[in-house]
């Protein structure tokens, strides 16, 4: 533990597995107090135990980001426990993969409410507390949205809206000392592992198209980058989008 985030309280939504878990663990290594928020409490309790093993404090809070009242309750519980909030990472997002011609209104609403509206709810709810400390927000976009990958219509719509929301917040909230940035990652996760099993040929083609020749690691490649974004090393960066996908988008 190097302590770059020692004494800071960080909320990570959707941190029960995959990239969210990687971000939570990376922050724990840097000494942050982690609030792990999501719908399936048992998953988050397991990650909280992993965080504790690294010597950092963590609590798991049940939260449905599609519900503003649920988000408000999660934020209130965080402030009651730790006295404030220093950073928010909006990672919660359901995904639907279907060809655009077959995408339904329900698909779009599912990705919109869990991703875009969930991010919106959490940002607004945390704002009064972030203003007190000049905190940081990191929102999760998607490299699939940047590329316009087939079958990701509903998901891409939600993720690009989140990036737009990020820019607006950076513009409006900079006067409070709040930095707001986004990250578009590509990393191994339970969903990626399932995709590899179901369609190994397509998975192999995608890996081959990545200049660095591999998918990212949720903790070391994505989590550490998010730690840097919310820490002091990039204190003059806001409104930016960090693309973490091994060069597949930047070097097509």
VOSE-498058 format. One record per residue: x negated, y negated, z of N, C-alpha, C in turn. Coordinates in steps of 0.05 Angstrom, whole numbers. Example, Ala and Ser with C-alpha at 12.3 -4.5 7.8 and 13.67 -1.06 7.14 Angstrom:
2
- -264_114_156_-246_90_156_-264_66_156
- -257_45_142_-273_21_143_-258_-1_157
***
This chain:
252
- -17_24_0_0_0_0_-18_-25_0
- -15_-42_-21_-31_-66_-23_-17_-90_-10
- 9_-88_-7_23_-109_8_30_-134_-8
- 30_-132_-35_37_-156_-51_65_-166_-46
- 83_-148_-37_111_-155_-32_118_-151_-3
- 98_-150_15_103_-146_43_122_-166_55
- 142_-157_70_161_-174_83_183_-184_65
- 184_-176_40_205_-186_22_227_-164_19
- 251_-174_16_274_-156_14_283_-156_-15
- 285_-132_-27_291_-129_-55_315_-110_-59
- 335_-119_-73_358_-102_-80_353_-90_-107
- 356_-64_-110_354_-50_-135_380_-34_-140
- 396_-42_-159_420_-27_-165_414_-4_-183
- 430_17_-181_426_41_-198_399_54_-194
- 391_55_-169_364_65_-163_363_93_-153
- 383_109_-159_384_136_-150_368_156_-166
- 360_147_-190_344_165_-208_331_148_-230
- 314_161_-246_303_148_-269_288_123_-264
- 293_103_-282_278_78_-280_284_63_-254
- 308_63_-245_315_50_-220_299_61_-197
- 298_87_-196_282_101_-175_252_93_-177
- 242_92_-202_214_85_-206_208_57_-196
- 227_38_-201_223_11_-192_224_10_-161
- 242_24_-149_244_25_-120_218_36_-108
- 207_57_-119_183_68_-108_159_50_-112
- 157_37_-135_135_19_-140_136_-5_-120
- 159_-14_-114_162_-36_-95_155_-27_-67
- 162_-3_-60_155_8_-34_125_9_-31
- 111_17_-52_82_18_-50_70_-9_-45
- 84_-30_-53_74_-58_-48_86_-70_-23
- 100_-54_-6_109_-63_20_136_-76_21
- 152_-76_-1_178_-89_0_198_-73_15
- 216_-86_29_239_-73_40_259_-69_18
- 267_-44_14_284_-38_-9_313_-33_-1
- 331_-45_-16_359_-40_-13_368_-25_-38
- 376_0_-35_383_17_-58_413_19_-59
- 424_8_-81_453_5_-83_464_20_-106
- 486_36_-102_498_50_-124_522_66_-115
- 535_80_-134_560_93_-128_556_120_-114
- 535_135_-120_531_162_-109_511_160_-86
- 522_157_-62_505_150_-39_484_172_-33
- 490_197_-37_471_218_-31_445_215_-48
- 447_207_-73_424_202_-89_406_180_-77
- 419_159_-69_404_136_-59_391_142_-31
- 404_158_-16_393_166_10_367_182_6
- 366_199_-15_342_214_-21_319_195_-29
- 326_175_-46_305_156_-54_296_139_-30
- 315_132_-13_308_117_11_288_133_29
- 292_159_30_273_176_45_246_176_32
- 245_176_5_219_175_-9_205_148_-4
- 221_127_-3_209_100_3_198_100_31
- 212_111_50_203_112_77_177_128_80
- 174_149_64_149_165_64_125_148_56
- 130_127_41_108_109_33_103_87_52
- 117_87_74_112_68_95_128_42_93
- 148_41_75_165_18_72_193_23_83
- 207_2_90_234_5_100_254_5_77
- 275_22_79_295_23_58_322_30_70
- 343_20_58_370_28_65_385_34_39
- 403_53_41_420_61_18_448_50_24
- 459_35_5_485_24_8_503_32_-15
- 527_43_-8_546_49_-29_557_24_-42
- 556_23_-68_565_-2_-82_573_5_-110
- 597_-4_-118_607_-2_-145_604_-30_-157
- 584_-33_-175_579_-60_-186_601_-71_-203
- 620_-53_-212_642_-63_-228_662_-78_-210
- 660_-76_-184_678_-89_-165_664_-111_-151
- 674_-136_-154_661_-158_-140_663_-156_-110
- 685_-145_-100_687_-142_-71_667_-122_-60
- 662_-101_-75_642_-81_-67_614_-93_-68
- 608_-109_-88_582_-123_-90_579_-142_-66
- 600_-158_-61_598_-177_-39_593_-163_-12
- 605_-140_-8_600_-124_16_572_-114_18
- 561_-106_-5_533_-96_-5_514_-119_1
- 518_-142_-10_501_-165_-5_503_-174_24
- 527_-174_35_531_-182_63_516_-162_82
- 518_-136_75_504_-116_92_474_-120_90
- 464_-127_67_435_-132_64_426_-155_81
- 440_-177_79_433_-201_94_435_-196_124
- 455_-181_132_458_-175_161_435_-159_171
- 425_-140_154_404_-122_163_376_-136_162
- 371_-151_140_344_-161_136_342_-192_137
- 364_-205_140_363_-234_144_363_-251_118
- 361_-238_95_361_-253_70_354_-235_47
- 351_-247_23_345_-232_-1_323_-247_-16
- 303_-233_-25_281_-245_-40_282_-239_-70
- 293_-216_-77_293_-208_-105_316_-189_-110
- 326_-190_-135_347_-173_-144_339_-160_-171
- 342_-134_-173_337_-120_-198_363_-106_-206
- 374_-115_-229_399_-104_-239_393_-82_-259
- 395_-57_-249_389_-34_-266_413_-17_-271
- 434_-19_-255_458_-3_-259_470_-6_-286
- 476_16_-300_488_15_-327_496_43_-335
- 521_46_-343_530_71_-356_523_69_-386
- 518_92_-397_511_93_-426_531_111_-441
- 539_103_-465_555_119_-482_542_120_-509
- 536_144_-519_524_147_-546_544_159_-565
- 550_143_-586_569_151_-606_564_134_-631
- 568_145_-654_566_129_-679_585_105_-677
- 577_83_-689_592_59_-688_621_63_-698
- 624_78_-719_651_83_-730_669_98_-711
- 656_113_-693_671_130_-673_673_117_-646
- 660_94_-642_660_81_-616_687_70_-609
- 696_75_-585_723_67_-576_722_42_-559
- 745_30_-556_747_7_-537_740_15_-509
- 747_39_-501_740_49_-475_710_51_-471
- 696_60_-493_667_61_-492_655_34_-486
- 665_14_-501_654_-13_-497_661_-24_-470
- 685_-19_-460_692_-29_-433_676_-15_-412
- 670_10_-415_654_25_-395_626_13_-393
- 613_8_-415_586_-3_-414_586_-32_-406
- 607_-47_-414_609_-75_-407_613_-79_-377
- 631_-63_-365_637_-67_-337_615_-58_-319
- 602_-35_-326_580_-25_-309_554_-41_-312
- 550_-50_-337_525_-64_-342_527_-95_-341
- 540_-106_-360_541_-135_-362_556_-148_-338
- 580_-138_-332_595_-149_-310_583_-142_-283
- 571_-118_-281_557_-111_-256_534_-130_-251
- 519_-136_-272_496_-155_-269_507_-183_-262
- 528_-191_-275_540_-217_-269_549_-219_-239
- 563_-198_-230_572_-198_-202_549_-200_-183
- 528_-184_-187_506_-183_-168_490_-210_-169
- 487_-222_-192_473_-247_-194_488_-269_-178
- 514_-271_-183_529_-292_-169_530_-287_-139
- 533_-262_-131_535_-256_-102_508_-262_-88
- 486_-257_-101_460_-261_-89_450_-290_-90
- 462_-306_-108_452_-333_-112_449_-350_-87
- 469_-351_-69_465_-368_-45_441_-360_-28
- 435_-335_-28_413_-325_-11_386_-328_-26
- 386_-324_-52_361_-328_-67_353_-358_-67
- 373_-376_-67_367_-405_-66_351_-412_-41
- 356_-398_-19_343_-404_6_313_-398_5
- 305_-379_-12_277_-370_-12_263_-373_-39
- 278_-384_-59_266_-387_-85_259_-359_-97
- 278_-342_-98_273_-314_-105_271_-309_-134
- 273_-283_-141_269_-274_-168_290_-253_-176
- 298_-254_-201_317_-234_-212_305_-221_-236
- 307_-195_-238_299_-180_-262_322_-164_-272
- 331_-169_-296_353_-155_-308_342_-135_-329
- 355_-112_-331_346_-91_-349_361_-93_-375
- 346_-98_-397_356_-96_-424_350_-69_-435
- 347_-67_-461_341_-41_-474_326_-44_-500
- 305_-28_-503_291_-28_-529_309_-16_-551
- 328_1_-544_347_12_-563_365_-10_-574
- 371_-30_-557_387_-52_-566_371_-70_-585
- 345_-74_-578_328_-91_-595_325_-79_-623
- 323_-53_-624_319_-39_-650_346_-34_-664
- 368_-35_-650_393_-28_-662_395_2_-668
- 385_18_-650_385_47_-654_413_58_-659
- 415_77_-677_441_90_-683_452_103_-658
- 478_103_-655_494_115_-634_494_99_-608
- 481_76_-608_479_59_-584_496_34_-585
- 517_34_-601_533_9_-605_543_-3_-580
- 558_12_-564_570_0_-539_548_-7_-519
- 528_10_-516_506_5_-498_491_-20_-506
- 485_-22_-532_469_-45_-542_484_-71_-538
- 511_-71_-542_527_-95_-538_524_-105_-509
- 526_-86_-490_524_-94_-462_496_-104_-455
- 475_-91_-466_448_-98_-459_440_-125_-471
- 449_-131_-495_442_-157_-507_457_-179_-493
- 481_-174_-483_495_-194_-467_480_-200_-441
- 468_-179_-430_453_-183_-405_428_-201_-410
- 415_-197_-433_392_-214_-439_401_-243_-443
- 424_-248_-456_434_-275_-459_440_-287_-431
- 453_-272_-414_459_-281_-387_433_-288_-372
- 412_-273_-376_386_-278_-364_376_-305_-372
- 378_-312_-397_367_-338_-406_383_-362_-395
- 410_-358_-394_426_-380_-382_419_-384_-353
- 417_-362_-338_411_-364_-309_383_-377_-305
- 364_-369_-321_337_-381_-319_338_-411_-323
- 355_-420_-342_358_-448_-348_372_-463_-325
- 393_-451_-314_409_-465_-294_397_-463_-266
- 384_-441_-260_375_-436_-232_346_-442_-227
- 332_-451_-247_303_-457_-243_300_-479_-223
- 319_-498_-221_316_-520_-202_318_-511_-173
- 327_-486_-169_328_-475_-142_303_-459_-136
- 284_-458_-155_260_-442_-152_265_-412_-157
- 287_-406_-171_294_-378_-177_285_-372_-205
- 269_-351_-208_260_-342_-234_277_-319_-243
- 285_-319_-269_302_-298_-280_290_-288_-306
- 283_-262_-306_271_-250_-330_284_-223_-335
- 279_-213_-359_290_-187_-366_268_-169_-376
- 273_-143_-374_255_-122_-383_270_-103_-401
- 257_-96_-423_268_-76_-441_250_-52_-441
- 256_-31_-425_238_-9_-422_245_16_-439
- 226_33_-442_230_60_-453_214_79_-435
- 228_95_-420_214_113_-401_229_139_-398
- 215_159_-389_228_184_-383_247_181_-360
- 269_194_-362_290_194_-342_306_219_-345
- 325_225_-326_341_249_-330_356_249_-357
- 365_225_-365_379_224_-391_360_230_-414
- 336_220_-413_316_225_-434_308_254_-434
- 305_266_-411_298_295_-409_321_312_-421
- 346_304_-416_368_319_-427_368_317_-458
- 363_292_-467_361_288_-496_339_305_-509
- 316_307_-495_294_323_-505_303_352_-508
- 319_362_-489_328_390_-490_349_394_-512
- 367_374_-515_389_377_-534_380_373_-563
- 361_355_-567_352_348_-595_322_345_-595
- 307_366_-592_278_364_-590_264_353_-615
- 276_358_-639_263_347_-663_265_317_-664
- 289_306_-659_292_277_-659_275_264_-637
- 274_277_-614_258_267_-592_229_265_-600
- 219_286_-613_191_287_-622_186_265_-643
- 205_260_-660_201_239_-680_199_211_-667
- 216_207_-647_214_181_-632_188_178_-619
- 178_199_-605_152_197_-592_130_191_-612
- 132_203_-635_112_199_-656_112_171_-666
- 135_157_-664_137_130_-674_126_110_-654
- 119_118_-630_109_101_-609_79_98_-612
- 68_74_-617_39_72_-621_22_84_-598
- 32_82_-573_16_94_-551_21_124_-548
- 39_135_-564_43_164_-566_57_177_-543
- 72_162_-527_86_175_-504_108_156_-495
- 128_168_-481_147_152_-466_134_142_-441
- 144_119_-430_133_108_-406_140_124_-382
- 125_120_-360_131_131_-334_148_111_-318
- 169_120_-306_188_102_-293_175_86_-271
- 157_97_-257_144_83_-235_119_67_-243
- 100_82_-255_74_69_-261_75_49_-284
- 92_54_-304_93_36_-327_115_15_-325
- 138_23_-314_160_3_-312_161_-9_-284
- 160_8_-264_162_-3_-236_141_-23_-229
- 116_-16_-237_94_-35_-230_97_-61_-245
- 107_-60_-270_111_-85_-284_132_-102_-271
- 153_-90_-261_174_-105_-247_163_-117_-221
- 146_-102_-207_133_-112_-183_118_-138_-190
- 104_-138_-212_89_-162_-220_108_-185_-227
- 131_-179_-239_150_-200_-246_161_-214_-221
- 167_-198_-200_180_-210_-177_159_-220_-156
- 134_-213_-160_113_-222_-142_103_-250_-150
- 80_-257_-139_70_-284_-143_52_-287_-167
- 44_-265_-180_24_-267_-202_36_-281_-226
- 63_-278_-230_76_-291_-253_96_-311_-244
- 88_-328_-226_107_-347_-213_115_-369_-232
- 102_-372_-255_110_-393_-274_125_-381_-298
- 134_-356_-296_147_-343_-318_177_-341_-312
- 194_-352_-329_223_-348_-326_236_-350_-354
- 259_-336_-357_273_-336_-382_260_-318_-403
- 241_-302_-394_226_-285_-413_237_-257_-414
- 230_-243_-436_238_-215_-439_212_-199_-443
- 207_-181_-425_183_-164_-426_191_-137_-439
- 179_-131_-462_185_-106_-476_164_-85_-468
- 174_-64_-455_156_-43_-445_164_-16_-458
- 154_-12_-483_162_12_-497_139_22_-514
- 115_17_-506_92_28_-519_86_18_-547
- 99_-4_-555_94_-16_-581_114_-9_-602
- 134_8_-596_152_17_-617_169_-6_-628
- 176_-25_-612_192_-48_-622_174_-69_-634
- 152_-75_-620_134_-97_-629_117_-89_-653
- 112_-64_-656_96_-54_-679_110_-33_-695
- 132_-40_-709_147_-20_-723_132_-9_-747
***
